[in-house]
Amino acid sequence: MANYDLAVTAPPHLKSKEDVSTGMRDVLIALVPVIAVSIAFFRLYAVVNLAAGAITAVLCELIMRRIMGRKATINDYSALVTGILVALLMPPTLPFWFVIIGTVVAVAIVKELMGGLGYNLFNPALLGFLVTSLLSRLWAPVTLNLGSISGVTGATPLTYINSTSNLGGLRPGYWELFLANAGGALVEVSVLAILVGGAYLLYKRQITWHIPFSIIATVFVLSAILVEDPLYMILSGGLMLGAFFMATDWVTSPDTAQAKIIYGVLIGVLVVVIRMYSGATGAVAYSILIANAFTPLLNRLFVRRKFGEAKLAG
């Protein structure tokens, strides 16, 4: 009988009560502070757009699943999370049908046509948002100026990046950006609200620190090297939402800690480069989507050690 070097451990090996629905429910809970502050600022505008995103997302999944002969999975909350994120990325005064278009693209096309949850290469909410923003530019009655990962119809803080002055003292201060600022999209209202939600996700272990920390640290350091206000670069626009909620998407982000850090550094570098040399508009969205394309490569380069794996002696 041949001798094998096997690592043997007592069962049970892996056991957890966590599932997709639990994780997505935690994401919804984490988004509550952001949703609450956005509704406090924008009231009916926010309510209508959030409702449009949520309802459209659920209907899209039900319809697409019926067409494709698959079992409906709305009880895993993934479609609902996608619809709400699309709405949060939009400006509050953007007509709700743009939120519907973005959600249809995100859920029906990017998510379901790719095979459902777990098969999409790119973040659905970000692609839905970007498609909608491009369409809105062609729609004559609507003027949309993108800001970071969020469209804006007012004075987004990103307006002042690369500007030689604060444009007559209108540039919001650090405290205003951190606590509450009405300029920009629904999600840009409060960095504090995003941090509260991000802390909850870290506490529930739905995400790890690697991606958010590497993105924020990279943006801070590279901005300082390029003589741009690093704190303002971090607090303005949608960087915080991107770091904690979008870049950490389980499907489109890498698996191992080393790969997550490299992935986060890549996003941080792209954000600064795009903001500084191409324009602040859409920087976080484009950066995350570009990094999504590198996720399969990073997963191949940094392979998680197999459970029970042991090296042969000698």
N, C-alpha and C positions, 0 to 999 in steps of 0.2 A: 504494500500500500504506500503510495507516494506521500511525502511529507510536505505540508504547506504552511507557510508563515501567515497565519490569520489572526486578526485582532478580534477577540471574542468579548462581548459585553453582555450583561444581563438585560433582558427585556423589562419594560418597554423601552424601545430605542428613541422614538420621537412621538410625542403626544401633545396635542394642543387643541383647545376649544376654538381657536381663531379660525375664521373663514373669510371669504371675500366680503360677505354682507357685513360682518363685524368690522372689518377694516374700513369699508366705505361708510358705514355708519359713524365711525370715529372721525372720518374726514368731514362729514356733514356737521358733526358737533363742533369740530375745529373751525369751521367756516362761520359759525353762528356769530362770534364777535364782529367779524367783518361785515356780515349781512346786516346786523343790528345797527352798526354805525352808518353804513351806507343808506339804510332806510331813514335813519334820524336826519341825515343831511338832505337826501333827495326825495324822500317821502313817496308819493304815488309813482313817480318816474321809476324809482328803484323797485317798488312792488310789482309794477306791470312787467318790467323787463325780466325780473327774477321768475315770475310766474310763467312768462312766455317760454323761458329757457327750460324750466322744470317740466312743464306740460308737454312741450314739443319733444323733449328727450324721451319721455316715457312712451309717447305715441309712436315715435320713430322706431323704438326698439320693438314694440308690440307688432307694428305693421311689417317691419323688415323680417322679424322672426317668423311671422305667419307666411310671408312670401317665400322665404327660404326653407320652410318646413322644419324649423327648429323650435325647441321649447322656449317659451318666454322666460326671461331671467330678470325681470324688473325688480324682483325681491332682493337682488344683490346690491341694489342702490347705485350701481356703476353708471347707468344712464342718467340718473338724477343728479349725481355729482357732476357729470360732464355738462349737463344743461345749465346748472347753476354757475359753474366756472365760466362758461361762455358768456352768460349774462353779466357776471362780475367784471369781465374784461372789457365790456362795452361802456361807452359814455352814457350817463343817465338820460340825456335828452335825445339819444338816437332812437328813431322809431322802432317799436317792438318787433316789426317784421324783419328787421336786420338780425335781431337776436334769434328769431325763428330760422332764418336762412343759415346762420352760423351753426346752430344746433343741429339742423338737418345734415349739414356737411359733416359735423363732428361725429354724430351718432350713427346716422344711416349709412354714410359712405366710409369714413375713416375707421369707425369701430366695427360695424356689422358686416360690411362688404369685405373687410379684411379677414373675417372669420369669427368675429366676436371678441370679447374680453380676453386678452392674453396674446393676441395675434397681430395687433397693430404695431408697426415700427415707430410711428410718430405719435406724439401726444395729440389726441383728438380735439380737445378744447382749443389748443393753440392753432391748429390747422383750420378749424372752423372759424376762429376769430380772424385769422389773416385773410382767408377767402372773403369773409364779409367786409373787411376793411378795404380790400381791393375793389369789390363791387360797389361799395359806398362812394368811392372816388369817382366812379363812372356815373353815379346817379346824381343828376344835376341839382335837384332840390336839397340834397344833403351834402354838407361840407364836413369831412371828417379828417382831423389831423391826428395821426397816431402818436401815442406817447408811451415809450417803453413797450410793455406787453399790453398796453391798454389804449384804446382810442379816446380822444378827448375833444370836447367842443368848447371848453373854456381854457383858462390859463393853467396848463399842466406845469408842474415844477421843472420838468425836463426842458422847458423853453429856455431856461437860464443857463443850461450847460453850454459851455463854449462861448457864452456871451461875454463881451468885454465889460459889461456893467450889470447892475441888478435891475436895469430898465425902470428907473425912477423909484426904486425902493419897493417894487412889487414882489420881488423874490421872497418866498416864504422862508422863515427861519427854521433852524434845526428842530426846535421844540414844537413848532407848528406842524412840521412834516411828521414828527414822531407821534404826536398826540392826536391831532385832527386837522385835516386840510381838505377843503371842498373842491379844489382844483383837480381835474383829471377824471378818470373813470371811477366806477363804483368801488373798485378794489383799492384805489389810491387814497382813500379817505384817511386811513390811520395805520401807521406802521405798528403801533402798539397792539392794535386788534389782531394783526397778522402774527405778531410774536406770541400773543396769548394762544392763538390757535396752533402755531408751530410747537410751542411748549407742550401743549396737550398731546400732539401727535408723537413727540419724543417720549413723553411720559408713558403713553400707551404702547410704545415701541412699534408704531406703524411706520416710522421712518427712523433713520440714524443720523447722527450729527455730521457725518462725513461730507455729504453733498452741500447742505446749507453752509457749513463752516468754510469749506474750500471755495465756494462761489464768493461769499462775502469777503473773506480774507484776500482773495485774489483781486477783486475789484478795488478794495481799499489800497493794497500795496501798489498795484499797477497805476491807479489813478494818481497816487502821490508821486510816483516816478515821473509821470507825464505832466506833473504840475497842474493837476485838476483837483478841486476840493474833494477828497475821498469820502468824507462824511456825507456830503451832499449827494454824491454819486450813489451811495448806499441807500439813503433815505428817500430819494426821489423816484418817481415812476413806480414800476411794478417789480423791482428787483427782489424785494422781500417775499412777495407772493410767489415769484418764480423759484426762489431758492427753497422755500419750505413746501409748497404745494404742487408746483408744476414739474420741476426738475427731478423731484423725488418719486414721481409716478412709478409704481412697481414694474409695470410692463416695459416702459421705455427707458429705464435707467439700469445701470450695470448691477451685478450681483455681489461682488466681493468688495471689501473695504478699500483695497488698493485701487481698484477700478473706479469706485465711486469718487475717490479723491481726485484722480486724474480727470474724470468726467467733469467734476465741479470746477477744477482749475481751467479746463478748456472753455467752459461756459463763461467763467469770469473774465478770461482774456478776450473772448469774442465780444462780450458786452461792452467792455471798455474801448476796444478797437473800433467797433461799430459806432458807439456813441461819439467818440472823439473824431473819427476820420470819415464817417459816412453819414452821420446824423443820428440823433438820439432816438428818433422815432422807430419803434418796433425792435429795438436792440435785444431785449431779453427774449422775446418770442423767437426771433430768428436764431439767436444763440442756442437756445434749448433745442430747437428743431434740428439744427446742424449737429449738435452733440448727440441727439437721438440716433442719427445715422451711424455714429461711431460705437454705439452700445454693443452690437454683435461682435465687433472686433475686440473691444475691451474684455468682453466675456470669454473670448477665446484666448486672449493673452494672459488673463488672470483667472485661472480656473479654480473654483472652490474645491478644497480637499474633500475627497469622497469619504462618506461616513464609514468608519471602521478600517480605513486604509492604513497600511503599515509598510515601512520599507524593509526589504530583506536584509538580514545581517550579513556583513561581509561583502 
